[in-house]
Amino acid sequence: MKKSLSYLWPLTKKFESHYSGKLEVTWINGRKVLDSANANYSYGALQEVLDRGLAEIRADREAPVLLLGLGGGSAVPLLRNKYGYYGKVTAVELDKAIIEIAINEFGIEAHQPLALICEDAELYVKSTTEEFGLIIIDLFIDLQVPEQFFSIEFWKNIAGLLKPGGKVLFNAGVNSAHDEQINYLLKSDILGIHFRKKEDVYRSNTLLIGERS
Ligand SMILES: C[S@@+](CC[C@H](N)C(=O)[O-])C[C@H]1O[C@@H](n2cnc3c(N)ncnc32)[C@H](O)[C@@H]1O
């Protein structure tokens, strides 16, 4: 019923997040999306951006996947239903309120095997001993990627968690917001991750696609 009515006018539920401020879950044109004040966090444009990156990545579909930044979890049905990844997905999310939205509004727990971890991604990559075939880094507070996710230390930790031949998809910024940090990262020697940059994805985002040699 809500889905049908959403073709006539959007239906919105509001949530408050300690980290991201006001969040909205909206049924619009038969689809449910999660938005912060200025950005689409899940489903909607964000999912289109991730889809265009995943379409260019050939990773081991059986190997575990790490998703840093859960939001409503729109990457997970893409991985499972469109690209056929069937290994365990570990999703790390700082914000408990957002994990609850992913569970209660977007049914994320249907996509097993799945581990949902409420932790700062920067700390998680320092301490975990698991290895992954694909790591998706999709960490935003509203429109900004927090500064620490461009640091060499963070990327060395990421390199250490990738299986040989493992792939990385980094949603690195909207428009030219982080150009300087992205170019610095591309010039740095990060333990054998080779990157290529894909700009203006869905007319807005910059993606870095990386492979560990
Ligand atoms: C664009 S949303 C992620 C969307 C998601 N990947 C999807 O598939 O729909 C960005 C997320 O990054 C999370 N985030 C921001 N900083 C973080 C941090 N330090 N550690 C973990 N998550 C963080 C935000 O709370 C937000 O849920």
The ligand as a Gaussian input file, in Angstrom:
#p B3LYP/6-31G(d) Opt

LIG

0 1
 C       26.739000       6.255000       2.296000
 S       26.439000       5.403000       3.798000
 C       26.855000       3.726000       3.376000
 C       25.868000       3.097000       2.434000
 C       26.019000       1.607000       2.298000
 N       27.353000       1.192000       1.944000
 C       25.018000       0.903000       1.428000
 O       25.384000      -0.142000       0.900000
 O       23.868000       1.337000       1.310000
 C       27.833000       5.879000       4.763000
 C       27.899000       5.204000       6.119000
 O       29.212000       5.344000       6.671000
 C       29.063000       5.299000       8.079000
 N       30.307000       5.768000       8.735000
 C       30.827000       7.013000       8.721000
 N       31.974000       7.056000       9.442000
 C       32.191000       5.790000       9.891000
 C       33.213000       5.185000      10.680000
 N       34.223000       5.909000      11.197000
 N       33.151000       3.856000      10.921000
 C       32.096000       3.108000      10.442000
 N       31.073000       3.645000       9.730000
 C       31.110000       4.959000       9.453000
 C       27.863000       6.233000       8.292000
 O       27.314000       6.090000       9.587000
 C       26.941000       5.793000       7.157000
 O       26.045000       4.793000       7.585000

